[in-house]
Amino acid sequence: MAEVIYMPKLSDTMTEGVVASWLKNVGDAVKSGELLAEIETDKATMEFESFYDGVLLHIGVETGKAAPVNALLAIIGQAGEDISSLLNSAPAAEPAKTEEVKPAPAVETPAPKATPAPAAVPVSAPKTTPKPAVNNDRVYASPLAKKLAEEKGIDLQYVAGSGENGRIVKRDVHHYMPHPNGVSASAGNSGGLTTETYTDEPISQMRKTIARRLAESKFTAPHFYLTLDIDMDNAMAFRTSVNATEGYKISFNDIVVKAVALSLRKHPTLNSSWMGDFIRRNQHVNIGVAVAVEDGLLVPVVRFADTKGFMQISAEVKDFAGRAKEKKLQPADWEGNTFTISNLGMFGIESFTAIVNPPDSCILAVGGIKEVPVVKNGQVVPGNVMKVTLSCDHRVVDGASGSAFLQTFKSYMENPVSMLL
């Protein structure tokens, strides 16, 4: 008897999924446990296994299309089996209009003596047209960018990457426009534009979820903010001393994670969650560490961070960051946070405010370390200062408890050796 496979719910916040690729074709034999497809959720691209033996009789969601959770994904049964009744009774997958990128028409600006824009040339330009390469060495591109480029017939050698270290990501392929001489329009236009143009970029599953969850948090949770300066001289000396030891490498963010975890032990009110009609006081300390990825932000969780040393925290955060950028995190990696840290110091940001990440009641925004004049022992001397801003949900945390937490955190950061005692 044929079995219907529905779009699975692969994360707690997933409402729909996009089929990144099918690993089996209609008519192929399928065994239980074999990989059937790759599905892009709001947080990662995950491999999906078949639960049945048989033949793939029907594909309900085409590659690149989205479908809501529990929509018909595929049907597996015996070769030649009649599946018409299953097709008629199963909920149909709605086409994902946002996944189809259509070039927007260019609107010419009415200006006298305007130089007409050069006409776009099809990707398959004549071989006699020179095509100077943008990427002279190995091409670095995400799997989705490679797949999309293959479907569109675009040579990634001529696409400029906007990802980390020049990596080509999905949006670069979407925005790619061939130039008459074969150079990607994204590589630069020294002559300037003479027409008004735009591109409609599809919203990824991750970006949809970020928009929904943070909008709910911002407009339903009454936020207030507390900002504090921290003297980082001792923390810098501590990190230098640790990293001078063979086999030991920690970052300032690792020190922040540990200091936050120990501070939450002393101020459990901030380690709580608003649950609607009750407040959940968490005895465990799970720190979510925000990681920027291609389509938005992921928050993998360092569990029981208050019980772990600097090196263990460092190893976990590095592992999470690497797997997050490759979209290989699993649901267990990003669920269960009780407090979140967002650090933009490495980008040169001095200070900022962050939106509380549900179900947490607080998030700590960490800025960069800046050398400024400070007063010590009545003398103005050079010092290194880091600004942090604590965003709090006023339904759970009051100003006094938030301030007390920051004072404890400040004490740990300014005397990091105390975290070893």
Secondary structure, DSSP 8 states (H G I E B T S, - for coil): --EEEE----STT-SEEEEEEESS-TT-EE-TTSEEEEEE-SS-EEEEE-SS-EEEEEESS-TT-EEETTSEEEEEESTT---HHHHHHS------GGG-------EE---TT---------SS--TTS----S--S---B-HHHHHHHHHHT--GGG----SGGG-B-HHHHHH--B-TTS-BGGG--TT--SEE--------HHHHHHHHHHHHHHHHS-EEEEEEEEE-HHHHHHHHHHHTSTT----HHHHHHHHHHHHHHH-GGGGEEE-SSSEEE-SS--EEE-EEETTEEE--EETTGGGS-HHHHHHHHHHHHHHHHTT---HHHHS--SEEEEE-GGGT---------TTBSEEEEEEEEEEEEEEETTEEEEEEEEEEEEEEETTT--HHHHHHHHHHHHHHHHSGGGGG-
